[in-house]
């Protein structure tokens, strides 16, 4: 009997910060921009804090900052 498993494919996104914006580029090449003013913790964060993120089912989680960005 075959063993079946269902795994969600991990979606990959690319994050960049420039000119007071957070850019999120999805796998399909589509890009969203978010003003950092909306996320004061990100606005004042160090590069190290911004680099510590993970993708969730609903968006991006900045672990050290306890901040979520919904996609």
Residue pairs with C-beta under 8 A, 6 or more apart in sequence:
10 55
11 26
11 27
11 55
12 27
12 55
13 24
13 25
13 26
13 27
13 55
13 60
13 71
14 24
14 25
15 22
15 23
15 24
15 25
15 50
15 53
15 60
16 22
16 23
16 25
17 23
17 36
17 50
20 35
20 36
20 37
20 43
21 33
21 34
21 35
21 36
22 33
22 34
22 35
22 36
22 39
22 42
22 69
23 31
23 32
23 33
24 31
24 32
24 33
24 34
24 60
24 69
24 71
25 31
26 32
26 71
32 71
34 69
36 42
36 43
37 43
39 67
39 69
41 62
41 65
41 66
41 67
42 50
42 62
42 65
42 67
45 62
45 64
45 65
48 64
49 62
49 64
49 65
50 62
52 62
52 63
52 64
53 60
53 61
53 62
53 63
54 60
54 61
54 63
55 61
56 68
58 68
58 70
58 71
59 68
59 69
59 70
59 71
60 68
60 69
60 71
61 67
61 68
62 68
62 69
